[in-house]
């Protein structure tokens, strides 16, 4: 398994076949400040197997239906996309990366609501 892109420690990792791309991301020390959690790309050879949005797990506690890793797979962490800072009287004030959110209500939803 190879983890490349905007991660703390890019390189080859020996990871169980029961692991998911999120396990590989943790093994590589997580994303850097310049890395995206919204569009992790899981490749098998040159074929894109899936794109994983880690916000599903981090913000909603919902484990994704991520595919299992196989020997020789790669996980590419792209640079972070557009971001928005949410502060004030919301449940989770933070800087959020935008993916498909296009309205103020969507962004407040990321922050857990008012």
ZIBELCOR-V146970 format. One line per field, one symbol per residue. ss: DSSP state (A for helix, B for strand, O for the rest). burial: b if it has 16 or more other C-alpha atoms within 10 Angstrom, else e. A space follows every 50 residues. Layout:
ss->???
burial->???
//
This chain:
ss->OBBBBOBOOOBBOOOOOOOBAAAAAAAOOOBOOOBOOOOBBBBBOOBBBB BBOOAAAAAAOOOOOOOBOOOOBBBBBOBOOOBBBBOOOOOOOBBBBOOO OOOAAAAAAAOOOO
burial->bbbbbbbbbbebeebeeeebbbebbebbebbbeebbbbbbbbbbeeeeeb bbbbbeeeeeeeeeebeebbeebbbbbbbbeeeeebeeeeebbeebbbee eeeeeebbbbbeee
//
